């Protein structure tokens, strides 16, 4: 009965909060409209080279004609530097300050892919109901700083400390790690460093963990206790008469833990630690004792009452399950030294959870953590904290981080340092996790062996593939760019690699690599249709993961990508056959390479046909001229499925071409509210006139089409529908 009541209360709590939250959504009529907004910067801005991204609490908003409008209370804005315009710059942003901006907004809209990161859920959890950018063109009114204030003192302090770290530490890589360990700002760590930390299994140390908070609280407790017991040396009476030294030490430790957790962003590991310390210290003060599992459940309950959607975060499960394993595993393996035993338990027992969430596990993680855990906890983190009082200590932290980075880089350099596995069904993950709890528990040896065997199904799971002679197409959702995964019975091909979003990230790293890992896919071939960023931007990340794949492309020989991997030119007439499925390159002609054609005109065009005659045409960015050439050439263009040329641009999809292809389904990969206006209304009208069903990645998310069922197409936004996902108007 208690369980039923608790479950009912939890559902009611989530529902009522979601209802009020959804009532404040951005009106579709205000998307893409220039607005004048006044409000405050509520958090430390995130730096992106010279640009920044920041949270903005809206106080008032109006259209350019002066009409007042209502916006969500909290939005996420980007401010990009305009080198041609003088005036205020993003570097002037401070938490707590009031500003007036011209902005353009859109509803929270992310990429929905199988096993991918749910950006819309992340925005929901942060209370952000619109995203946009500050208008900073030559014709736009410059942003105006209205007032400086200390309305957000903690965030202001965090920003000041971050600036101090970067000023003191010259080497930016190490400075980013110092900022992450000191402030919980993981965005400060550069992408190359994250790759090393993940490969060696120490990424959990590069956040504010419970270990860091507990160590600081323990140190403060000992110092206060020592001083309290000796208070009669500098005072007329001993302070212990009023408050016992033990209680004073516990109170000081708790206040330190709360203050430090708030200072570092109040993440889930910090919340868990604070609530557990609160319970333990309260019990000690009153001379009571709870079982460890009861303390853990209390902390989890408080965290979920404050944020019910934390239950959907990997960090929640990683944090609480790691502590649970340490609790139940403490009597086990008593023959091992404490640090070795705990790290052994973490490496073995957290592996199933790592596979479940991230589809990979570090094989060098046990050894890397044996070095990194004591080094980061006892050397790096104390130096970072000491830097708040003595800034040169941050330089010492830099040297300590550099030494650790050298060791971790060496471990990550081994080709076998990481092992990945396809995403298994949820029940297999739950079974493996239960097995790890049994393995960690103080039970008989035969039960531990049985616990280890429970992970076997996860390690051997293989996602279903098409039958011999058939193929499937998975169109990734990545915004304004092309990337289609082609799978046959035993092989895989990737057509294009999506865009590069910024110098730090691209579609390969953010979307395609996780997708390929989740599917356990080893590509036989990658086709990069042409050199434009929205087709080749993710190539470097994909090629790093899929080094065994050969590459066909029309990219010129002097392009930087040519130096990363051996590549061959795609030429009309190239054909191959995999698992009974025929592949043909239809464009460009060999003679086209000698001509001075623009990149779109050189796009590789791929035709795929199953053993039963069902076919697909991937047309990349060819335009009207190339479409006409293909029609006149007499090659077989008939296809049941068509990748719409050039994202639905008005320069492509001529009526003559559509009649020659005559597809049942056409797939458009284009970003939500992209600046090109793709797909163009007149182009959609042509498809409608020919009776062709059109699906867009912005509305559909990732799509899955099977040659066995050519009339059907699955959309991830339908299969993974959640109430926090953006619902586009018709």
N, C-alpha and C positions, 0 to 999 in steps of 0.2 A: 504493500500500500504506500509506504514511504517513497519507494522508487517511482511508482506511478504518479504520485503528487509532485515529486521533484521534476520528473520529465514534463508533466503538464505545465508547471511553472516556467520551465526553461523555454518551452515552445511559445508560451504566451509572452515572455519577456522579449524573445527574438522578434515575434510578429509585431508587437506594439512599437518596438523601436524601428523596425523596418518600415512600418506604415508611416510614421511621422517623418522618417528620413526621405521616403519616396515622394512625399508631398512637396518637398522643396527642390525637386529636380529642375534642371534648366529647361525652360520652354523651348521647343523646337524652333519657334519663330525668332528666337534670339541667337541661334547658331549662325556663325559667319557674319554677324552684323557688327559694325564698329560701335563700341560702347565706351562711354567715359565712366570710369569707376573710381571711387574714393574708398580707401580702407587702410588696413594695417598689415604689415609683414608679421606673421605670427611665429615663424620659426627661422632658425639659422638657414640662410640660402645655401643651396647646393651648387658648387662650382663646376662648370663644364668648360675648362680652359678659360677664355675671356667671358663666356656667357654664364648665366645663372638660371637656376630653376628654384622657385620659392612658393610658399603657401601664403595666401592673401585672404584676409577676412574682409569681406565686402561690407561697407557701411552705407553706401548709396551708389546708385547706377542710373545712368540716363542715356538715351539715344543722342545722336549728334544734333537732333532738332530740339533737344532740351526735355523731351518727354521722359518722366521717371519710369523705370522698369524694376522688376523684382528679380534678383539673382539668388542662387544658392549662397548660404552664409560663408562657405569656405571653398576656395578654388585654387587650382594649381596653375601657375603662370611660368612661362619662359621669357627671358629677356635676352635678346641676341644683339651683339655689338654691331653697329653700323659704322664702319670705318670712314664713310663719306660724310658723316654727320657729327658735328661738334655739340657738346652740351653734357648733360648728365649721362653717367654710364652705370652698368650693372654693379660695378665694384662699390658703388655708394650705398647699396642696400644694407640695412641693418635691421635685425629683429626688433620689433616694437615701433618702428617708424611709420608715420602716415604718409601715403603717396596718392597722387592722382595720375592715372594712366588712361591712355586709349588702348583698348584691347579687342581682340576677337576671340570668341569662346566656342567650344563645342561640347557636346555631352561626353561623359567618360566612355571611351570606346577603345577597347584593346583587341589583341589578336587572340582568337580562340582556336587552339590546335589540340589534337589528341595528346594527352600527357604533358601539355604545355603550361607555362606560368599564366595564371589568371590575373592579368593586370587590373581588370575591372573590379575584382574582389579586393585587391590591394587598395585601390582608390576608395572603395566602399569602407573598408576598415579604418582608413585614415580620415574619413569624413569629407572627402573631396568629391564634389558633385559636378564639377565642370573643369575642363582644362583649356588652356589657350596660350596666347602669347601677347606680349606688349608690342603695340604698333610703334615702330621706330624708323619709319621711312623719312625721306627728305621732305615730303609734303605733310607729315604728321606732326601734331603738337608734341613737343618733347615731354617726357615724364617730369612731374613736379614733386619735389619733396616738400610736404606741407609742414611736418613737425617731427622733431626727434623726441623720443619718449623712452621710458623704462617699463612699459606695460608688460613686457615679457622678459623679466630680468634674468631668468635661467638661460633662455635662448641667447640673450645678448651676451651673457658671460661666456657661453660655449663658443660663440662666434669670435669673441675677443681672444679666447685661449687658442682657437684654431689659427687665427692670424699670427699669434705669437709663436706658435710651433713652426709655421712655415717660414717665419722671419729668422728663427733661431737655427733651424735645420735646413741646410742648403740643398741637400740631396732629396729630391721630391718623392722618390720611391719610399724611402725610409720615413719621410715626414708624413706620408699618407697612412702608414702603419701606426705611427705614433698617435695621429689624430683618431684613428679607429679604436685603438686600445684605450685612449684617454677619454674620448667623447662618444664612442659608439657610432661614429660616422663612417660606416663601411664603404660608402661611396667614394671616400678619399683614397681607398686602395686601388691602385692601377690594375688594369685587366690582366697584364702579364703576371703580376704578383698573385692575383687570385687563381690563375691557372696552376701555379706552383703549389699554392696552399691546398687546393682541391686535390691535386695529384698525390700529395703526400698526406692527406687526411688531417691537416691541422687547421683547416678553415674555421673550425669552431673556436679556436683560440684568438682569432682576429676580431672578436666581438667582445662586448662586455659580458662575461660569463659569470655564473654563480660562484665559480672558484675565485675570480678576481675580487668580487664583492665580499665574499666570506673571509678571504685572506686579509683584506683591508679592515673589516670589522673586527677580526681576531686581533690584529695588531693594535688597533685603537683600544680595544678592551683591556689588553695587557698593560698598555701605557697608562690608561686612566686608573686601573686597579693599583698599579705600582705607586703612582702619585698619590692616590687617595689614602693608601695605607701609611704614607709618610707625610701626611698633611700636617701633623703636629710639629714637624720640624720648622715650618715657616708660619704656622698659625698657633694661636693660644690654645685651641682645642682641636681634637681629632675630628675630622669630618665623618669618620665612621660611626660616631655616636648618633648623628642625625640620619645618615643613609649608609648602610653597610657597603663596603668596597665592592663586593660582588655585584650588588644591584646597580651601583653607579657604573661599573664597567659594562654591564649588560645594556643599560640604558644608552650609554655613550656609543656602544657598538651598533645598536639598533638605529640611532639617529644618524650615525655615519653611513650605514647601509642605505637608509632611505634617501639621504642627501645625495650620495654618490649615484644611486640608481636614477634619481630625478635628473641629475646633472648629465648623465650619459644617455638620456632619451627614453628611459622607462620601458625597455624592451621586455619580452616575455621571460627570458632567463633571469633578468633583474627582478621582475615582479615575483617570480617563483621564489627566489632567494629571500627577498624581503619578507614575504608572508610566512615562509618557513622559519626564518629567524625570529619573527614576531611571536609565533606560536611557541617555539622552543624557549625563548627568553621569558615569556609570560609564565609558562609552566614552571620554569626554574625559580622564578621570583616567588611563586605561590607554592612551591614544593610539590608540584604535580608531575605526572608523566603520562604521555600518550604513546601508543605504538607508532613507529616511524611511518607506516602506511597511512595512518590517520592524519598525521601532520601533512603528508604529501597531498592527500585528498582535500584537505582544508585549503591548502594553497591553490590547488587546481580549481576548486570551486570559486574562490574569490576572483581569480584571474578571469574565469568564464562569465561570472556575473558582471564584471566590469566590461568585458568584451566577448560576447558569445561567439563571434566569428573567429576568435583566436583558435577555436577547435579545428578550423580548416587550414591552419598554418603548419608547415612542416616544423618550424621552430618550437611550437608548443609540444608536439610529440617527442621531438628529439630531446628537449630539455627535461621533461618529466620522466620519460622512459629511461634516460641515462641515469637519473638519480635513483629511480626504482631499482635498476639493475645493481647499482652500488649498494643499496640497502639490503637486498636479498642475497647478494653475492659476497657480503663482507665476511661471513663465516667460512666461505668456500676457499679452496686453494690456499690454505693457511701456510703451506710450505714455501710460498713465494713472498719476496719482499713486498711491502704494501704498495709502492708505486708500480712495480711490475705487475702485481696481481690486478690492481685496478685498471691499468692500461690494457692488460690482456682481456679482461672482461669487456671493456669498452670496445676494443677492436673486433672481438668475435661477436659479441651480442648486439652491437649496433649495426653490424654489416647488413642484416636483412632490412633494417629500416632505411639505411642508405640506398640499398637497391630499390626499395619500394618508392622512395621519393625522388632519387636522383639517377637511378638505373646504373650506378657505378659504385665501386668501392676501391679504396686505395690498398694495394698489397704491401706497400712500405709504411703504411700508417702506424703500425705498432712501434716500429723502430723510430720513425720520425717523431712520434708523440713522446717516446721515452726521453728524447732530447729536448723537444720543444716545450712540453708542459712545465718541467721545472725551470727551464731557461726563461720562458715568457712570464711565468708566475713569480719567480724569485728575483729575476734580474731586470727584464725589459719593463714590465708593468710598474714595479717600484720606481724605476728611473723616470718613467712617464709621469707618475704622480709627484715625485720629488721636483720635477720641472715646474710645477705650479708655484713652488717656493724659490727654487734656484734654477732659472731657465737653462743654464749650461748643462743641467742633467739631461735635457732632451738630446744634446749632442752625444752624450754617453749612450742613450737609448738607441740613437742612430747607429753607432758602432756595433752595439749588441744585436740589433736587427740585421745589419749587413752580414755579420758572422753567421747568424742563423740562416739567413737567406742563401748564403753560399752552400751551406750543408744541405738545405732543402732542395736547392736547384740540382745538386749532384744526385740526390735520391730520385727526383722527378725526371731526370734524364734517361733513366732506364725505360726501355720500351714496354716492359711488363709492370711498370709502377702502378698502373690502374687496370682494373678489370671491369668490364661493363656487361650487363645482361639485359635482355628485353624486359619491358614492363609486364609483370605477371598479374593475373587477376587478384582482386582484393583479398579473396579468401585464402589464396596461397601466401600472401604477405602476412595475414593475420596468423596463419598456421606457423610460419617460420618465426614470427615474433614470439608466439607462445612457446615454441621450442627453445628459443634463446633464454627465456625466463626459466624454463626447466633446467637448462644447462648451467645457468648461473646459480641456481638455488642449491642449498646444502642437502642434496638427495643422493641416493645410491648411484654408483657409477653407471649401471645399466640404464637408469633414467636419463642421465646426462647424454649418453650415447643416443638414446631415442630422441632427445631434444635436438641434437645436432642433425639427425636424419630428417627432421621436420623442415629443414631449409632446402633439402634436395629438390623438391618440386620447383622452387623459385629458380634455382641454379640451372635447371634443365628446361624451363619453359621456352617454347618457341611460338610466336604469334602465327595464326593461320595465314597461309599464302594462297594465291590463285592456283587453280588446277592446271595441269599441263595443257598448253595450247591457249590459255586465257591470260589476261593481264588486268591490272588495276591501276588507276591513276589517283594519287592523293595530292590535291592542290593545296599547298600551305597557305595559311592566312598570315601575311607579314606586312600588310600595308601596300604601298605603291611599288610593286615589283613582281617578278615572275619566279616561281619555283614549283615544279611539279615532279613528284616522285613516281616513277614507273616501276612496278613490281611484277615479275613473272613467277613461275613455280620455284625458281632457285636463284634468280639474279635480280639486280636492282640497277636502275638508271636514274640520275637526277638531271632534269632539264632546267637549267638556270639556277642561280644561287641567291636571288633576292638582293635587296639594297644594302648599302652601308649607311647606317643612321648617323654616325658621328665617328670621329677618330678613335673612340673607345669601344664602340660596339657596332655590330652588323647583324643582318638576318641569319647568317650562318651560325654565329655564336649564340644568338638569342632564340632562334626558332628551329633551324634545320638540324644542328648537331644534337640537341635534346630529342628531337623527333626521330632521327636515325638511330640514336641509342635506345630509345624506348621500343623501337621496332626490331632491334637487333640486326639492322641492315648494314651489310658490307657491299658497297657499290662496285659494280663492274665498270661502269662508265659514267662520266659527267659531261654534259654538253653545256657549254657556256655560249649562248646564242650570239652575243655580240658584246662590245665593250662598255655599253652604257651602265652606269652605276646600279640602276634598279634591276639589272640582270646579273652583274658580275660582282657586286659589292660584298657578298658573303662568301666568295670563292676561297679566300685565304683560310678562313675558319674551317670550311668544309674539307679543303684539301689537306689541312693539317691532320684532321681526324681520319680521312679516307685516302691515305697516301697510296694505297694499292690500286686505286681507280685510274683508268686512262681517261684522257680529256680530248674532246673534239670542240673546236671553237673557230670563230672568225676573227678573234682578237688579233690585231697587228703584232708582228714579231718584236717591235720595240716597246710593247706595253709592259709595265712592271710585273703583271701577273705571269707573263711568259717565263720569268726567271724563277718562279716558285715551284714549277712542276712541268715535266715534259708534256707538250701539247701538239696535237695534229690539227690541220685545217679541216673543217667540215666542208665537203664538196658534194654537190648533187651527183647521185649515182652510187654513193656508198650504201652498202646493204649488209645486214647481218641477221642471224636467226638465233633466238634464245628460247628454249623450252617450247618450241613449236610456234613462237610468235615472231612475225617478220617486222624488221625495222628498216626504214629507208630515209636517207637524207634527200630532200627535194630542192633545197636552195642553200647557199648560192652556187652558181656555176664556177668552175675553176678559172675561167677568164675574168670573172668579176674581181678577183684579187688584184689584177693589174690596173683596174680602173680606180679612179678617185671617188669612190662612193661613200656616202655618209654611213655611220654605223648601223642605223635602222635597216638600210637597204642591203646590208650584208648579213642580216639575221639568218641563223641556221633554222631550217624548217624540217621538222621530223614527222614522218607518217608511221603509224603503228597499226598492225593488222593481226588479229587473232587467227587461230586455226579454223574458226567457224566463219570468218569473213567480217567480223565486227571490228571497226577501226576508229582511230583517233588521229587528229591533226593538231600539232603544236606549232603555231605560226609565229611565235615571238613578236617582234615589232615590225614586221614587213608592212609596207604601205601600199597605196593603190597601184603604183607602178610595178612593184614586185608581184602583187596579186594578179595583175593583168598578164605578166610574163608567165606565171605558173599556169594560168588558165589556157593561154595560147600554146604552151609547151606540150599539152596533151597528156601530162602525167596524171595518174589516178589521185584526185583530190577528195574523192568521196570519203566521208567520215561520219560516224554516229556522234562523235564528241569533238568539239572544237575549242581550243584555247584561243579566245578572241584576240585578233592581232592588235598590238599596241594599246592594250588596256581599254579598248573602246574609244580610241581617238577618232576624230572626224577625218583623219587622213587615211583611214583603213576601212575594212569591212564593206567593200563595194558590193552592190547588188549582184553583179556578175560573178564575183568570187563566192558569195554566199550560195548562189544557185548551183555553182559547180561543186561545192562541198556538201551542201544539203544536210547539215547536221540535225540531230534531234535535240541535242543539248549544247549550249555554248557557255563557256566558263570565263568570267572576267575577273582578273586579279588586279584590283585597284584599291588604293587607300580610301578610308572614310573621309569624305569632304576634302579630297586631295586638291592641290592648287591648280591642277590642269583641267578640272571639271570632268574627269573620266568617270564613268562612260558618258559620252555625249548623248543628249536626248535624241538627236537625229539618227545616230547610229542604232540606238535601241529601237527606234521606229522601224528601221530596215529589218532588223531581226524579227520584230513582231509581224511585219508584213509578209515575211517568208514562213511564218508559223514555227519559228525556232524558239524553244524554251531557253531563257537566259537566266543564269544565276551569277550573283556577284559575291566576291569574298567578303566585302564589307557587311553584307546582310547574312551571309551563309556561314562565315568563319571558314575553317578548312573544309574541303569537300572530298568525298570518296566516290569514285565511279568505277563500276566493275563491268568488264566486257561481257560477262555472263548475264548481266541485267542492264542492257544498254539504254533502257527507257527511264531508269531510276538514278537518282543521285542523292547521297546523304550529306547533310550539313551539320557541322559540329555545333553550331548555335542551336540547332533543334535537338540534337542528341544530348548536349550538355547544358540544356536550358536551366538558368537559375534566375531568381527574382532580382538579383543585383545586376544582371547583364542588361546592357543597353538595348532597348527596343526601338529600332528605327521606324519612323513613320512610313506609310506606304508611298 
